[in-house]
Amino acid sequence: MNTSTSGLIAMHEAGIKANAHVPASALVYEEIRSRIIALALLPETTLVRAELAESFKVSQSPVREAIMRLEQDGLVVSYPQSRTVVTKIDVDRIREEHFLRVAAECEVVRQLSELKKSSAVTKAKGILKMQEALVGDIEQIDLYKQLDDSFHAALFNGVNQSNLHLQISARSGHLGRVRTLDLPRAGKMVSVLEGHKAIIDAIQSGDGIAASAEMRKHLSGSMERLPQIIEENKALFAL
């Protein structure tokens, strides 16, 4: 399964669009990372820096910086002669990332439940309405996942912890790939939506303990199915 960048990474033909506020390396990083998380770039895929630079229409310097960040995330490993390989999904990293996410998000919803009124909750409820419209439409699974991420980001924002959300997301690449494997299954979209609704209901009731419990339950679905996910996708995991 050791494939090359070519044919797997459908980069923008026009390259990275100039942005005065976002460095090219950050744009390259986000693009490659999103494709790794979505499993558009499978584990053991070889990323050739020269090919990436040509695809993005940038010099190799931004690509090198992006690769360094991806290495810090544990999503790629580099070897001599500029060869970089997408890592397999690491089970120990999954458990660490899940532990961190649960600890942070349970505290987030506990704090939100103490607020009498929160614009973040109002925004989160709006996101739920959009998710509800997509339930059952597998063709919209990518948009549904984006709304899922937006829901959780809104909660972090409600307690002024947006930067923490970004840090946790950046360090949750292995867990993110498991979520990609788990989300398309029958009933998963419904269970995600129901979990979100239960969390919001608990927050609005002012019950921090219940809100934390609902968040813990919501975040545990993929972990409970992890043995089955591994069994069905052994080639993707470092076993």
C-alpha positions in Angstrom: 0.0 0.0 0.0 3.1 2.2 -0.4 1.7 4.6 -2.9 3.1 7.9 -4.3 1.8 11.4 -4.0 0.9 11.5 -7.7 -2.7 10.4 -8.4 -3.7 10.5 -4.7 -3.4 14.2 -3.9 -5.6 16.2 -6.2 -4.1 19.6 -5.5 -5.5 22.8 -6.8 -4.2 23.3 -10.4 -3.8 27.0 -9.7 -1.7 26.3 -6.6 -2.1 27.9 -3.2 -3.9 31.2 -3.5 -2.0 34.1 -2.1 -3.2 35.3 1.4 -1.5 38.2 3.1 -2.6 36.9 6.5 -1.8 33.2 6.2 1.7 31.9 5.3 1.9 29.4 2.4 3.3 26.8 4.8 0.1 27.0 6.9 -2.1 26.5 3.8 0.0 23.6 2.6 -0.2 22.1 6.1 -3.9 22.4 6.4 -4.5 20.9 3.0 -2.3 17.9 3.5 -3.5 17.4 7.1 -7.2 17.5 6.0 -6.5 14.8 3.3 -4.7 12.6 5.8 -7.6 12.9 8.3 -10.2 12.2 5.6 -8.0 9.2 4.5 -7.7 10.6 1.0 -4.1 10.0 1.8 -3.8 6.6 3.3 -1.2 5.3 5.8 2.1 4.4 4.0 1.5 6.9 1.2 4.8 8.4 0.2 4.8 12.2 0.0 7.6 13.5 -2.2 8.4 17.1 -1.3 9.4 18.1 -4.8 6.0 16.8 -6.2 4.1 18.6 -3.4 5.9 21.9 -4.1 5.0 21.6 -7.8 1.4 20.6 -7.1 0.9 23.6 -4.7 3.0 25.9 -7.0 5.2 26.9 -4.1 8.9 26.5 -3.3 10.0 23.6 -1.2 10.5 25.8 1.9 6.8 26.0 2.8 6.4 22.3 2.1 9.3 21.5 4.4 7.7 23.6 7.2 4.4 22.0 6.7 6.0 18.5 6.8 7.7 19.4 10.1 4.3 20.4 11.6 2.7 17.2 10.4 5.6 15.2 12.0 4.9 17.0 15.3 1.2 15.9 14.9 2.4 12.3 14.4 0.8 12.1 11.0 3.9 11.7 8.9 7.5 10.4 9.3 10.4 11.6 7.2 13.4 9.7 6.0 16.6 10.8 4.2 16.5 12.0 0.5 13.3 14.1 1.2 10.9 11.1 1.4 8.0 11.4 3.8 5.5 8.7 4.6 2.0 9.0 6.1 2.0 7.1 9.4 -0.3 4.3 10.3 -3.0 5.0 12.9 -1.5 4.5 16.3 -3.8 3.0 18.9 -1.9 4.4 21.9 -2.1 7.9 20.3 -5.8 7.4 19.8 -6.3 6.7 23.5 -4.2 9.7 24.5 -6.0 12.0 22.2 -9.4 10.8 23.4 -8.4 11.3 27.0 -7.3 14.9 26.3 -10.5 15.7 24.4 -12.8 14.2 27.0 -11.1 16.0 29.9 -11.3 19.4 28.1 -14.8 19.1 26.6 -16.4 17.9 29.8 -15.0 20.9 31.6 -16.2 23.2 28.8 -19.8 22.1 29.0 -19.7 22.2 32.8 -18.7 25.8 32.7 -21.3 26.6 30.0 -24.0 25.2 32.2 -23.2 27.8 34.8 -23.9 30.7 32.4 -27.4 32.1 32.5 -27.3 32.9 28.8 -24.7 32.0 26.1 -24.5 33.1 22.5 -22.4 30.0 22.0 -25.3 27.8 22.9 -27.5 29.7 20.5 -25.0 29.2 17.7 -24.6 25.5 18.6 -28.4 25.1 18.3 -28.3 26.7 14.9 -25.7 24.2 13.8 -27.9 21.3 15.1 -30.7 22.5 12.8 -28.3 22.3 9.8 -27.1 18.8 10.9 -30.6 17.6 11.3 -31.3 18.5 7.6 -28.4 16.3 6.5 -29.1 13.2 8.6 -29.3 10.1 6.4 -27.7 11.8 3.4 -24.4 10.0 3.1 -23.4 12.1 0.1 -23.3 15.1 2.5 -21.1 13.3 5.1 -18.2 15.7 4.7 -20.4 18.7 5.3 -22.0 16.9 8.3 -18.5 16.3 9.7 -17.7 20.0 9.3 -20.8 20.9 11.2 -19.9 18.4 13.9 -16.5 20.2 14.3 -18.2 23.6 14.2 -20.6 22.5 17.0 -17.7 21.6 19.3 -15.7 24.7 18.4 -18.8 26.9 19.3 -18.8 25.4 22.8 -15.1 26.1 23.3 -15.7 29.6 22.1 -18.4 30.0 24.7 -15.9 29.8 27.5 -13.2 31.8 25.7 -11.1 28.7 24.9 -11.0 28.8 21.1 -7.2 28.5 21.1 -7.4 25.4 23.2 -9.9 23.9 20.7 -7.4 24.5 17.9 -4.5 22.9 19.9 -6.6 19.8 20.7 -7.7 19.5 17.1 -4.1 19.7 15.9 -3.1 17.0 18.3 -6.0 14.6 17.5 -5.1 13.4 14.0 -5.1 9.7 14.9 -8.4 10.0 16.6 -9.7 12.1 13.7 -8.9 9.2 11.2 -10.8 6.8 13.4 -13.8 9.2 13.3 -13.5 9.2 9.5 -13.7 5.4 9.5 -16.7 5.4 12.0 -18.9 8.2 10.7 -20.3 6.6 7.5 -21.8 3.6 9.3 -25.6 3.2 9.5 -27.1 5.2 12.3 -23.9 7.1 13.2 -25.3 10.4 11.9 -28.4 10.0 14.0 -26.5 9.1 17.1 -24.1 12.2 16.7 -27.1 14.5 16.4 -28.9 13.0 19.4 -25.7 13.3 21.4 -25.4 17.0 20.5 -29.0 17.6 21.5 -28.6 15.9 24.8 -25.5 18.0 25.6 -27.4 21.3 24.8 -30.4 20.2 26.8 -28.2 19.5 29.9 -26.3 22.8 29.5 -29.6 24.8 29.3 -30.9 23.0 32.3 -28.0 24.3 34.3 -26.8 20.8 35.3 -23.1 20.8 34.8 -22.7 17.2 36.0 -25.3 16.0 33.5 -23.8 18.1 30.7 -20.4 16.5 31.4 -21.9 13.0 31.5 -23.6 13.6 28.1 -20.4 14.9 26.6 -18.4 11.9 27.9 -21.0 9.6 26.4 -21.1 11.4 23.1 -17.3 11.3 22.7 -17.1 7.6 23.6 -19.0 6.1 20.7 -16.0 5.6 18.3 -13.8 4.4 21.2 -16.3 1.7 22.1 -16.3 0.5 18.5 -12.5 0.8 18.2 -11.8 -3.0 18.3 -14.3 -3.5 15.5 -13.0 -0.6 13.5 -9.5 -2.0 13.8 -10.7 -5.5 12.8 -12.3 -4.1 9.7 -9.3 -1.9 8.7 -6.2 -3.7 9.9 -4.0 -2.4 7.1 -4.5 1.1 8.3 -3.4 0.6 11.9 0.1 0.1 13.5 -0.5 -3.2 15.3 
